[in-house]
Amino acid sequence: MGRRMERRKRRKNIIVKSFRIGIVLVVLGIMAYVGYEFYKETKIRVEDYGAEKSNFEVPQNNDAIKVEIEKQARKEGVNVAKEYRGYRVDAYLEIPALNLKTEVLKNYTKQGMEICVSKYWGPNPNEIGNYCIAGHNYITERMFSKLSKLKNGDEMILSDNENGKYTYEVYDIYKVTPENVKPLSQQTDGKREVTLITCSNYSKNRLVVKAVEQKI
């Protein structure tokens, strides 16, 4: 009798344990299912938010983008030689009305001026300010012998490897004495300017040609 009761008790304990284990497994399964569904829903929402965010991102500064695009366009195809006949080159100048094309030497020296025109004063080429170029009026290539033939409205093109290619329009032509340094002034109201200078009247005067950046 005692053994029979003991066997019943063991079976009962096994059944109870099995029942409890079953309940635990069912609960874990439900929790896993709920968790998975929550994960899917959350992921979908996050992805939707990401897509929506990418479609409505705050655009970058349009002016900055425009400036960068313009800068790259100006530099496209520009390849100014770094040297000319042993002298360092700063820029390349073209004046269609005079059929003039010449390097602009970086440093103003007596020897270099016998070769071609040179930078005389001012900022780097095609930067804000007054970029001044001096040249002899020799009747040879790369010199300013025909400068007096220019008139207001004529164009000149200045190219350099850093800033690219800019077109300038002549707006003033006049003569000064050699001592007059006003043409070298850097007061340009934030504009890009180019000033060409050469001798005139047997070196008694200086012929000055002023040009300002031509807006696109």
RAWOPE-V465537 format. One record per pair of residues at least 4 apart in sequence whose C-alpha atoms are under 6 Angstrom apart, sorted by the first residue. I is the first residue (numbers start at 0). J is the second residue. If there is no record, write none. Layout:
i	j
I	J
I	J
//
This chain:
i	j
13	17
30	34
48	52
52	56
73	163
73	164
74	163
79	159
79	160
81	87
81	88
82	86
82	87
82	88
87	104
87	105
88	103
88	104
88	105
89	103
89	104
89	105
90	103
90	158
90	159
91	101
91	102
91	103
91	157
91	158
92	100
92	101
92	156
92	157
93	99
93	100
93	155
93	156
94	99
94	155
101	141
103	116
103	117
104	117
105	118
107	117
107	119
112	116
115	141
115	142
116	133
116	134
117	132
117	133
118	131
118	132
119	131
119	132
119	133
120	131
121	129
121	130
121	131
122	130
127	189
127	190
127	191
128	185
128	187
128	191
129	185
129	192
129	193
130	193
131	193
131	194
132	195
133	195
133	196
133	197
134	142
134	143
134	197
135	142
135	143
135	197
136	142
136	143
136	144
137	142
137	144
138	144
151	169
151	170
152	168
152	169
153	168
153	169
154	167
154	168
155	166
155	167
156	165
156	166
157	164
157	165
158	163
158	164
159	163
166	212
166	213
167	210
167	211
167	212
167	213
168	210
168	211
168	213
169	209
169	210
170	209
170	210
171	209
172	207
172	208
173	207
174	205
174	206
174	207
175	204
175	205
176	204
176	205
177	204
177	205
191	212
192	210
192	211
192	212
193	210
194	208
194	209
195	207
195	208
196	206
196	207
197	205
197	206
198	202
198	205
198	206
199	204
199	205
199	206
200	204
//
